[in-house]
């Protein structure tokens, strides 16, 4: 009998700069620190990171997606990533947002 192995996934978003709001100092840093923890210490299966200067987000197929944490980019990512079921009932999805 094979044990059911759950997977751990995370989405980390950090936004320091806004067009019409006072900038923040530590939101991006906090999201980056949590991303590093999920990847390097908790050994999550997949961590998606969105910030102003984050590298493109890899996709299962096709070109990587932009990682700029704008409403349009995040809506597109969520639509594409969740278009087809990939999480099992035993999986965990962590969502971290730092910003206004």
C-alpha positions in Angstrom: 0.0 0.0 0.0 1.4 3.4 -1.0 1.0 6.3 1.5 -0.9 9.3 0.3 1.8 12.0 0.2 0.4 15.5 0.6 2.1 18.4 -1.1 2.7 21.9 0.2 2.3 24.9 -2.1 2.7 28.7 -1.4 2.0 32.0 -3.0 4.0 34.9 -1.5 3.3 38.5 -2.5 5.2 41.6 -1.3 4.4 45.1 -2.5 6.3 48.1 -1.2 5.5 50.7 -3.9 2.0 52.0 -4.8 0.9 54.7 -7.2 -1.5 56.5 -4.8 -0.5 55.3 -1.4 2.5 55.9 0.9 5.2 53.4 0.1 6.0 50.6 2.6 9.5 49.6 3.7 9.3 45.9 4.6 6.5 44.2 2.7 8.7 42.9 -0.1 11.4 41.8 2.4 8.8 39.9 4.5 7.4 38.1 1.5 10.9 37.3 0.3 11.9 35.9 3.7 8.8 33.7 3.9 9.5 32.5 0.3 13.0 31.6 1.3 11.8 29.7 4.4 9.1 27.8 2.4 11.7 26.8 -0.2 14.8 26.2 1.9 13.7 25.1 5.3 10.1 23.8 5.0 11.0 22.3 1.6 7.6 23.1 0.0 6.9 21.5 -3.4 6.2 24.8 -5.1 6.5 28.4 -4.1 5.2 31.2 -6.3 6.7 34.7 -5.5 5.4 38.0 -6.7 7.3 41.3 -6.1 8.6 44.3 -8.1 11.9 42.7 -9.1 11.0 39.0 -8.7 12.1 36.6 -11.5 9.4 35.4 -13.9 7.0 32.7 -12.5 7.5 29.4 -14.2 4.5 27.7 -15.6 3.7 24.1 -16.3 3.8 24.8 -20.0 4.7 27.8 -22.2 6.5 30.9 -21.3 7.0 32.0 -17.7 4.6 34.6 -16.4 5.5 38.1 -15.3 5.8 38.4 -11.5 4.9 42.1 -11.1 2.4 42.1 -8.2 -0.3 44.0 -10.1 -4.0 43.2 -10.0 -4.0 42.1 -13.6 -0.9 39.9 -13.3 -2.2 38.2 -10.1 -5.7 37.6 -11.6 -4.1 36.0 -14.7 -1.8 33.8 -12.6 -4.7 32.6 -10.4 -6.9 31.9 -13.4 -4.1 30.0 -15.3 -2.8 28.1 -12.2 -6.3 27.1 -10.9 -7.9 26.6 -14.3 -7.4 22.8 -13.9 -7.5 21.1 -10.6 -4.0 20.3 -9.2 -4.5 20.2 -5.5 -5.5 17.0 -3.7 -7.7 17.1 -0.6 -4.6 16.4 1.5 -2.5 19.2 0.0 -1.8 22.5 1.7 -1.9 25.9 0.0 -0.4 28.8 1.9 -1.1 32.4 0.8 1.0 35.3 2.2 0.4 38.9 1.3 2.4 41.8 2.6 1.3 45.3 1.5 -1.6 47.8 1.7 
